[in-house]
Amino acid sequence: MGSMSAWHWIIVLAVGLLLFGGRGKVSELMGDFAKGIKSFKKGLAEDDKTEAEPAKPDPLKTIDHQTQGTPAASAAPAETRKAG
């Protein structure tokens, strides 16, 4: 159980030859891996550019809390009380 038999080694070598056999397969795998990393870095850089340029904010809308110009305020007469 501790060591591998000849059949185990034959199977391991066959799988290794299937995966990495032929000429240039390892270099093709590494080239594809490098292209994937470059695409990933490019995608991250594009995300940073969009976050760096925030959208222009809408003009702020303000509400005037003074009621001097409203018709309801000018129609009602001002009441004054005398202390006494």
GUVOPA-640229 format. One record per residue: residue number from 1; x, y, z of N, C-alpha, C in turn. Coordinates in steps of 0.2 Angstrom, whole numbers, always signed. Layout:
<rs>
r n->NUM&nX->X&nY->Y&nZ->Z&caX->X&caY->Y&caZ->Z&cX->X&cY->Y&cZ->Z
...
</rs>
This chain:
<rs>
r n->1&nX->+4&nY->-6&nZ->+0&caX->+0&caY->+0&caZ->+0&cX->+4&cY->+6&cZ->+0
r n->2&nX->+10&nY->+6&nZ->+3&caX->+14&caY->+12&caZ->+4&cX->+17&cY->+14&cZ->-3
r n->3&nX->+19&nY->+10&nZ->-7&caX->+22&caY->+12&caZ->-14&cX->+17&cY->+10&cZ->-19
r n->4&nX->+19&nY->+14&nZ->-25&caX->+14&caY->+13&caZ->-31&cX->+17&cY->+7&cZ->-35
r n->5&nX->+12&nY->+3&nZ->-37&caX->+14&caY->-3&caZ->-42&cX->+16&cY->+0&cZ->-49
r n->6&nX->+18&nY->-5&nZ->-53&caX->+20&caY->-3&caZ->-60&cX->+14&cY->-1&cZ->-63
r n->7&nX->+8&nY->-4&nZ->-62&caX->+2&caY->-1&caZ->-65&cX->+0&cY->+6&cZ->-64
r n->8&nX->+1&nY->+8&nZ->-57&caX->+0&caY->+15&caZ->-56&cX->+4&cY->+19&cZ->-60
r n->9&nX->+11&nY->+18&nZ->-60&caX->+15&caY->+22&caZ->-64&cX->+13&cY->+22&cZ->-71
r n->10&nX->+11&nY->+17&nZ->-74&caX->+9&caY->+17&caZ->-81&cX->+3&cY->+21&cZ->-82
r n->11&nX->-2&nY->+21&nZ->-78&caX->-8&caY->+25&caZ->-78&cX->-6&cY->+33&cZ->-78
r n->12&nX->-1&nY->+34&nZ->-73&caX->+1&caY->+41&caZ->-72&cX->+4&cY->+44&cZ->-78
r n->13&nX->+9&nY->+40&nZ->-81&caX->+13&caY->+42&caZ->-87&cX->+8&cY->+43&cZ->-93
r n->14&nX->+3&nY->+38&nZ->-93&caX->-2&caY->+39&caZ->-99&cX->-6&cY->+45&cZ->-98
r n->15&nX->-8&nY->+47&nZ->-92&caX->-12&caY->+53&caZ->-91&cX->-7&cY->+59&cZ->-93
r n->16&nX->-1&nY->+59&nZ->-90&caX->+3&caY->+64&caZ->-92&cX->+5&cY->+65&cZ->-99
r n->17&nX->+5&nY->+60&nZ->-103&caX->+7&caY->+60&caZ->-110&cX->+0&cY->+63&cZ->-113
r n->18&nX->-5&nY->+61&nZ->-111&caX->-12&caY->+64&caZ->-114&cX->-12&cY->+71&cZ->-113
r n->19&nX->-11&nY->+73&nZ->-107&caX->-11&caY->+81&caZ->-105&cX->-6&cY->+85&cZ->-108
r n->20&nX->+0&nY->+83&nZ->-108&caX->+6&caY->+87&caZ->-110&cX->+10&cY->+84&cZ->-116
r n->21&nX->+7&nY->+79&nZ->-119&caX->+11&caY->+76&caZ->-124&cX->+11&cY->+80&cZ->-131
r n->22&nX->+14&nY->+78&nZ->-136&caX->+15&caY->+82&caZ->-142&cX->+19&cY->+88&cZ->-141
r n->23&nX->+21&nY->+91&nZ->-147&caX->+26&caY->+96&caZ->-146&cX->+22&cY->+103&cZ->-145
r n->24&nX->+25&nY->+106&nZ->-140&caX->+23&caY->+113&caZ->-139&cX->+16&cY->+114&cZ->-135
r n->25&nX->+14&nY->+108&nZ->-132&caX->+7&caY->+109&caZ->-128&cX->+8&cY->+113&cZ->-122
r n->26&nX->+14&nY->+112&nZ->-119&caX->+15&caY->+115&caZ->-112&cX->+16&cY->+123&cZ->-114
r n->27&nX->+19&nY->+124&nZ->-119&caX->+20&caY->+131&caZ->-121&cX->+14&cY->+135&cZ->-123
r n->28&nX->+10&nY->+131&nZ->-126&caX->+3&caY->+133&caZ->-128&cX->-1&cY->+135&cZ->-122
r n->29&nX->-1&nY->+130&nZ->-117&caX->-5&caY->+131&caZ->-111&cX->-3&cY->+137&cZ->-108
r n->30&nX->+4&nY->+138&nZ->-107&caX->+7&caY->+144&caZ->-104&cX->+5&cY->+150&cZ->-107
r n->31&nX->+5&nY->+150&nZ->-114&caX->+3&caY->+156&caZ->-118&cX->-4&cY->+158&cZ->-117
r n->32&nX->-9&nY->+153&nZ->-117&caX->-16&caY->+154&caZ->-115&cX->-17&cY->+157&cZ->-108
r n->33&nX->-13&nY->+154&nZ->-104&caX->-13&caY->+156&caZ->-97&cX->-11&cY->+164&cZ->-96
r n->34&nX->-6&nY->+165&nZ->-100&caX->-3&caY->+172&caZ->-100&cX->-8&cY->+177&cZ->-103
r n->35&nX->-12&nY->+175&nZ->-108&caX->-17&caY->+179&caZ->-111&cX->-23&cY->+180&cZ->-107
r n->36&nX->-24&nY->+175&nZ->-103&caX->-30&caY->+176&caZ->-98&cX->-28&cY->+181&cZ->-93
r n->37&nX->-22&nY->+181&nZ->-90&caX->-20&caY->+185&caZ->-85&cX->-20&cY->+192&cZ->-88
r n->38&nX->-18&nY->+193&nZ->-94&caX->-18&caY->+200&caZ->-97&cX->-25&cY->+203&cZ->-98
r n->39&nX->-29&nY->+198&nZ->-100&caX->-36&caY->+201&caZ->-101&cX->-39&cY->+202&cZ->-94
r n->40&nX->-38&nY->+199&nZ->-89&caX->-40&caY->+200&caZ->-82&cX->-38&cY->+207&cZ->-80
r n->41&nX->-31&nY->+208&nZ->-81&caX->-28&caY->+215&caZ->-79&cX->-31&cY->+220&cZ->-82
r n->42&nX->-32&nY->+219&nZ->-89&caX->-35&caY->+225&caZ->-93&cX->-42&cY->+226&cZ->-91
r n->43&nX->-46&nY->+221&nZ->-89&caX->-53&caY->+222&caZ->-86&cX->-53&cY->+226&cZ->-80
r n->44&nX->-48&nY->+224&nZ->-76&caX->-48&caY->+228&caZ->-69&cX->-46&cY->+235&cZ->-70
r n->45&nX->-41&nY->+236&nZ->-75&caX->-39&caY->+243&caZ->-77&cX->-45&cY->+247&cZ->-79
r n->46&nX->-50&nY->+244&nZ->-84&caX->-55&caY->+248&caZ->-86&cX->-60&cY->+249&cZ->-81
r n->47&nX->-61&nY->+245&nZ->-76&caX->-66&caY->+246&caZ->-70&cX->-63&cY->+252&cZ->-66
r n->48&nX->-57&nY->+253&nZ->-65&caX->-54&caY->+258&caZ->-61&cX->-55&cY->+265&cZ->-65
r n->49&nX->-54&nY->+265&nZ->-72&caX->-55&caY->+271&caZ->-75&cX->-63&cY->+273&cZ->-75
r n->50&nX->-67&nY->+269&nZ->-75&caX->-74&caY->+271&caZ->-74&cX->-76&cY->+274&cZ->-67
r n->51&nX->-73&nY->+271&nZ->-62&caX->-74&caY->+273&caZ->-55&cX->-70&cY->+280&cZ->-54
r n->52&nX->-65&nY->+281&nZ->-58&caX->-61&caY->+287&caZ->-57&cX->-65&cY->+293&cZ->-60
r n->53&nX->-69&nY->+292&nZ->-65&caX->-73&caY->+297&caZ->-68&cX->-80&cY->+297&cZ->-66
r n->54&nX->-82&nY->+300&nZ->-60&caX->-89&caY->+300&caZ->-58&cX->-93&cY->+304&cZ->-62
r n->55&nX->-99&nY->+302&nZ->-62&caX->-104&caY->+305&caZ->-66&cX->-106&cY->+312&cZ->-64
r n->56&nX->-107&nY->+317&nZ->-68&caX->-109&caY->+324&caZ->-66&cX->-115&cY->+324&cZ->-62
r n->57&nX->-115&nY->+327&nZ->-56&caX->-121&caY->+327&caZ->-52&cX->-126&cY->+332&cZ->-55
r n->58&nX->-132&nY->+330&nZ->-54&caX->-138&caY->+334&caZ->-56&cX->-137&cY->+341&cZ->-52
r n->59&nX->-140&nY->+346&nZ->-55&caX->-140&caY->+353&caZ->-51&cX->-144&cY->+352&cZ->-45
r n->60&nX->-142&nY->+355&nZ->-40&caX->-146&caY->+354&caZ->-34&cX->-153&cY->+358&cZ->-34
r n->61&nX->-158&nY->+355&nZ->-32&caX->-164&caY->+358&caZ->-32&cX->-165&cY->+361&cZ->-24
r n->62&nX->-167&nY->+367&nZ->-24&caX->-168&caY->+370&caZ->-17&cX->-175&cY->+372&cZ->-17
r n->63&nX->-177&nY->+372&nZ->-10&caX->-184&caY->+374&caZ->-9&cX->-184&cY->+380&cZ->-5
r n->64&nX->-188&nY->+385&nZ->-7&caX->-188&caY->+391&caZ->-3&cX->-193&cY->+391&cZ->+2
r n->65&nX->-191&nY->+391&nZ->+9&caX->-196&caY->+390&caZ->+14&cX->-199&cY->+397&cZ->+16
r n->66&nX->-198&nY->+402&nZ->+13&caX->-201&caY->+409&caZ->+15&cX->-208&cY->+409&cZ->+11
r n->67&nX->-213&nY->+411&nZ->+14&caX->-220&caY->+411&caZ->+11&cX->-222&cY->+418&cZ->+10
r n->68&nX->-217&nY->+423&nZ->+9&caX->-219&caY->+430&caZ->+7&cX->-223&cY->+431&cZ->+1
r n->69&nX->-221&nY->+427&nZ->-4&caX->-224&caY->+428&caZ->-11&cX->-230&cY->+424&cZ->-12
r n->70&nX->-232&nY->+420&nZ->-7&caX->-238&caY->+416&caZ->-9&cX->-244&cY->+419&cZ->-8
r n->71&nX->-250&nY->+418&nZ->-12&caX->-256&caY->+421&caZ->-11&cX->-259&cY->+420&cZ->-4
r n->72&nX->-258&nY->+415&nZ->-1&caX->-262&caY->+413&caZ->+5&cX->-259&cY->+418&cZ->+11
r n->73&nX->-253&nY->+420&nZ->+10&caX->-250&caY->+424&caZ->+16&cX->-252&cY->+431&cZ->+15
r n->74&nX->-253&nY->+433&nZ->+9&caX->-255&caY->+440&caZ->+8&cX->-262&cY->+441&cZ->+9
r n->75&nX->-266&nY->+436&nZ->+8&caX->-274&caY->+437&caZ->+8&cX->-276&cY->+437&cZ->+16
r n->76&nX->-273&nY->+434&nZ->+20&caX->-275&caY->+434&caZ->+27&cX->-272&cY->+440&cZ->+31
r n->77&nX->-276&nY->+444&nZ->+34&caX->-274&caY->+450&caZ->+37&cX->-270&cY->+448&cZ->+44
r n->78&nX->-265&nY->+452&nZ->+45&caX->-260&caY->+450&caZ->+51&cX->-264&cY->+452&cZ->+57
r n->79&nX->-265&nY->+448&nZ->+62&caX->-268&caY->+449&caZ->+68&cX->-263&cY->+451&cZ->+73
r n->80&nX->-265&nY->+456&nZ->+77&caX->-260&caY->+458&caZ->+83&cX->-264&cY->+458&cZ->+89
r n->81&nX->-261&nY->+456&nZ->+94&caX->-265&caY->+456&caZ->+101&cX->-261&cY->+461&cZ->+105
r n->82&nX->-266&nY->+464&nZ->+109&caX->-263&caY->+469&caZ->+114&cX->-263&cY->+466&cZ->+121
r n->83&nX->-258&nY->+467&nZ->+124&caX->-258&caY->+464&caZ->+131&cX->-261&cY->+469&cZ->+136
r n->84&nX->-265&nY->+466&nZ->+140&caX->-268&caY->+471&caZ->+144&cX->-273&cY->+469&cZ->+148
</rs>
